[in-house]
Amino acid sequence: MRLRYIFIFISVMIIVVILVNFIHNNSDNPDRDTLTQYSTINALLDKVYEGEMTIEEVKQHGNFGLGTFNSLNGEMVIYNRHVYRVSADGVAREPGDDEKIPFTLVTYFETDLKEYISAGISLDSLEKKLDSIIPTKNIFYAIKISGEFERVKTRSVPKQNKPYKSLAEITKTQPTFEFKNVKGTVIGFRCPQYFEGINVPGYHFHFLTEDRKAGGHILELITGKDTLDLDKTSNYSLLLPENEEFYNLDLTPDKGEILEQVERNKKDIK
């Protein structure tokens, strides 16, 4: 009889712990289906490489995302509640929670649509396929592609020192890395075209190898047989830096051509 009461007590305690965790997770994140951004892409193009948001604060807004670190010290990949820095040597490491960042895009990833991607598809063709799958181009999507890739070319940038060069100048001599027949995950987002100046219109992808040891910002890609997960959201939250550099910027000029060169290295700036 006593053993029975002990069993009942343990069962009740397990249920209590599960309920407490559920309430905690949902009360801390009342709206998990939100895409949260810190700063703007045009601010980053205008050399605002220092922000006040910490890695600890980033983790409070999601478990999936991308960005960079203060002084452009590497490419950020957020995956499965871990934040990784892919440094200029191509190696992925986890920074301390007190480290600060100038830009990020993060969410709690929850699959709304699953598809299978066949092998041999380039990055441009992949984006066209994604455009044919999504129900509308006027909302936001978090994109996860997992499996083995025939080829992935990535980049990172070394930590910068003041006076800062522009991002367009820095990426002209950026270190690049090539992976062949590599297992890993593409972490990315699609933002509507009307978000030009605030974020990257269209697609923005980072990569993390399966062993979590390498990755970077994707420049080129050839798929293997991969799984695609899409998380769609209409909820968006923008947090802005509170520093003199951001306050004094003129964010009105069109920087679309510069952004294209920075994102894909497709052409030189005239």
N, C-alpha and C positions, 0 to 999 in steps of 0.2 A: 504493500500500500504506500509506504513512504517513497519507494522508487517511482511509483506512478506520479506522486505529487512533484517530485523532483523533475520528472520528464515534462509535466505540464508547465511548471515554472520556467524551465529552459525554453520551451516552445513559445511561451508568452513573451519572454525577453527577446527572443529572435524577432518576433513580429513587431515588437516595440521599436527595436533598433532599425528595422526596415522602414517603418513608418516615419521615424524621426529623420532618417536620411532623405526620404522622399520629400518631406515637408521642408527640410533645410535646403535641398537643391532647388526646389521650386520657389521658396520664399526669397532666397538670395538672388534668383534670376526669374523675376515675375514674368518676363517675356523672353523666353529663350530663342524665339524665332525672329531675332533681330540681327542685322548686320551693323556692327559698330566700327566706325572709322575714326582714327586720330590724325588730325591735320589734313592737308590737301596735297594732291600730286603736284600742282603748280607751285606750292610753297617749297616742295622738295626740289623741283627744277630751278627754283630761285635761291638755292643754297641755304635753306633753313634746315640744317642738319642736326639741330639740337632741340629736344623736347623735354617735357617734364613727366610724361607718363612712364611708370616703371613696369618691368616685366610682371611683377606681382599683380599690378592693376590690369595689365593685358589679360592675364589668365582669368580675371573675374568677369570678362566679357565674352569668353568663348574658349573652345578647345580645338579650333581649326582656323588657320589664317596665314597671312604673310605680312611682310613689312621690312624694315631695316632698323639699324641701331644708331645711337648718337655718333656723330662724326662719320657716318656711313660705314661703320665698322662691321661689314658683312651683310649677307642676305638672311632675312628671318623666315623660318618655316615653323608654323604652329600645327602640331599634329598629335592627336590623342592626349591632349592636356599637357603636352610638353612643348617648350619653346626651344628651338635650335638656332644657332648662329652658324651659317656656312661662311667661313672666313676666306680671305684671299688665297689661301693655300688649298681651298676646296674641301677642307675637313669640317664636319658638323660637330658642334659641341653645345652643351647647355650652359647659357650664361647665368649669372646670379640674379635672384629676384629683384635686387635693388638697382640693377642696371636700367638706364633710361633710353627712350626711343623717340625719334622724330616723326615716325609714320607707321601705321599698321591698319589692317583690315581683318576683322576677326568675327567669328560667329560660333554658335553651338551647332555642329553639323548633325542634321537628321535627314535621312534619305527620303525624298519624295518620289523619285523616279530612278529606276535602275535599267541600264542597257548594257549590251556587250559590244565591244569594239573589236573589229577584225584587225589582223596584222597588216603592216605595210602602209599605214596612213600617216601622212606628213602633218605637221602642225597646222598649216593653212587648211588642209582638207579636213582635219579634225574639227577646226572651228566652224567650217561650213556644215559639217554633220551636226554639231551641237546646235547651230542655228535652226536646223531642220527639225530638231527634237523638242526644243523649248516651246512652251505654249504661247509666249509673248516675249518681245524684246524690251518691254517697258518696265520690267521689274528686275530684281537682283537674283543672282544664282551663285551658290557655292558649288564647286566642282571637284570631285575626287575621282581620280583614275588610277586603279591599282592593277599590278600584274608585272609581266616581264616586257621590257621595251627593247626593240631592236637597236635603237640609238637615241641618246639624249645628249644634247650639248647645252651646257649651263655656263653662267658667269657669276662672279662675285666681284667686289671692289675692296681695295685695301682701306684701312682707316685713314681719314683725311686730317690734315692739320691746317689751322688758320694761317693766312687768309685762304678761305676755301675756294677751290675751282668749281665751275659749274658741273652738274652731273653729265651734261653732254661731252664736256672735255674729258672727264674722268673715264667715261665708258669707251673712249677711243683707244685706250691702252689697258682695258680691263683684262684680268686673267680669265681664261675660259677653260672648261673641262669637258672631256668627252667620255661617255659611258656606252659600252656596247653589250647587248644581251644582258641587260641589268634589271634586276627586280627592284621595284620601288613604288612610290606613290607621287602622282601629280596633285598638287594642292593649288587650286585656283579659284578665280571669280570672274563673273561676267557682269559688267555694269552697263546701264543704258547709255546710249549715245548722248543724251541730254546732260549727262554728268561730266562732260568734258570740262577740264579745269579743276574739278573736284577730285575725280579719280580717273583711272585709265578707262576710256570708253572701250567697250568690247572685252576682250579676254586678257587676263594677266595670270601667268602660271609660274610656280616654283616647284622644285623637285627635291625629294628626299629618298635616298636609297633604303632598301628594306632593312639593312643593318644599322640605319640611322647614323652612318659615319660620313656621308658626303651628300652633295646636292647643289642647289643654287637656283638662280633665276633662269628660266628656260628660254633659250634662243632658238633651238631647233629640236625636232622630235620625230621619231618614227615608231609607231605603236607595234606591240606584239599582240597577243590575244589578251585583251585587258577588260576589266570591269569598270563601268562608268556609273557613278552615283551623283545625282543632282539634288541639291537642296534649294528650293525656291523660297524667296521671301519678299514681301512688300514693305517690310519694316526696316527702317534705316535710322541710325543715330550718328551724328557727326559731333565730335569733340575737337575743339580748336586749341592750339597752343596759347599760353598766356605769357608771351615774352616779347621783348622789344623788336627782335628780328621779324617776327610774324606781323606784329602791329604796323610796322613801317613799310610793308610790302605793297607794291602795286600789282594786284592779282588779276587785272583786267586784260592784259595782252593775250592773244591766241598763241599757245605754245604747242599746237598739235604736231607740227613738223618736228620740233625738237623731241617731243615725247616719242614719236615713231622711231627716231634714230636711237634713243636711249633704250626703248623696250626691245627692239628687234635687231638693231644695228643694220637696218636695211639700206640706209643711205646717209651720206655725210651732210652736215649742216652747211649751207652756202653762206 
